[in-house]
Amino acid sequence: MGKYDPLAAFLRRRAADDIELTFTEIERRLGALLPKAAQAHGWWSGDGVQVRAWSAVGFGTELTGPERVRFTRRSVGD
């Protein structure tokens, strides 16, 4: 199991198409701290193992403020 799999599993079970979480809420689901790099927009997009985890369950992300992230279910074909 990968570090970000618990977050992906949480997102997969969500009925809503988007959810905004704080870093603390994400860390609780992971059972681990996010890296300092998570403060940067680029960490939430790109090709890292973390991005692959939520992309695999159909979500994209947007850093919406200090230590806040919106996960949005992508349309088919995005």
C-alpha positions as CSV (number, residue, x, y, z in Angstrom):
1,M,0.0,0.0,0.0
2,G,1.3,3.4,-0.9
3,K,1.5,6.4,1.4
4,Y,-1.3,8.2,-0.4
5,D,-3.7,5.2,-0.8
6,P,-5.8,6.0,2.3
7,L,-6.5,9.5,0.9
8,A,-7.4,8.0,-2.5
9,A,-9.7,5.5,-0.8
10,F,-11.4,8.3,1.1
11,L,-12.0,10.2,-2.1
12,R,-13.2,7.2,-4.0
13,R,-16.0,6.7,-1.4
14,R,-17.1,10.3,-1.6
15,A,-20.4,10.9,-3.4
16,A,-19.8,14.6,-3.8
17,D,-17.8,15.9,-6.8
18,D,-15.6,18.1,-4.7
19,I,-14.3,18.5,-1.2
20,E,-12.0,21.0,0.4
21,L,-9.7,19.7,3.1
22,T,-7.1,21.2,5.3
23,F,-3.6,19.8,5.4
24,T,-4.4,18.6,9.0
25,E,-7.4,16.7,7.7
26,I,-5.4,15.1,4.9
27,E,-2.6,14.2,7.3
28,R,-5.1,12.5,9.6
29,R,-6.3,10.3,6.7
30,L,-2.7,9.5,5.7
31,G,-1.5,8.9,9.2
32,A,1.6,10.9,8.3
33,L,2.7,14.5,7.7
34,L,2.7,16.1,4.3
35,P,6.1,17.2,3.1
36,K,7.1,20.8,3.1
37,A,6.9,20.8,-0.7
38,A,3.1,20.4,-0.3
39,Q,3.0,24.2,0.4
40,A,3.7,24.8,-3.4
41,H,1.0,24.6,-6.1
42,G,3.2,22.4,-8.2
43,W,3.2,19.5,-5.7
44,W,-0.5,19.1,-6.1
45,S,-0.2,18.8,-9.9
46,G,2.4,17.1,-12.0
47,D,3.5,13.5,-12.0
48,G,4.4,12.6,-8.4
49,V,3.2,9.5,-6.7
50,Q,0.8,11.6,-4.7
51,V,-0.9,13.0,-7.8
52,R,-1.1,9.5,-9.3
53,A,-3.0,8.3,-6.2
54,W,-5.9,10.8,-6.4
55,S,-5.8,10.9,-10.2
56,A,-6.3,7.1,-10.2
57,V,-9.7,7.6,-8.5
58,G,-10.7,10.4,-10.8
59,F,-9.8,13.6,-8.9
60,G,-7.8,16.7,-9.6
61,T,-6.6,19.2,-7.1
62,E,-6.3,22.9,-6.5
63,L,-4.4,24.6,-3.6
64,T,-7.0,27.1,-2.4
65,G,-5.2,28.8,0.4
66,P,-2.7,28.3,3.1
67,E,-2.8,24.6,3.9
68,R,-6.2,24.1,2.1
69,V,-6.8,21.9,-1.0
70,R,-9.9,21.3,-3.1
71,F,-10.2,17.9,-4.6
72,T,-12.6,17.9,-7.7
73,R,-13.9,14.8,-9.5
74,R,-12.8,15.1,-13.1
75,S,-15.2,14.6,-16.0
76,V,-14.6,11.6,-18.3
77,G,-12.0,12.6,-20.8
78,D,-10.2,15.1,-18.6
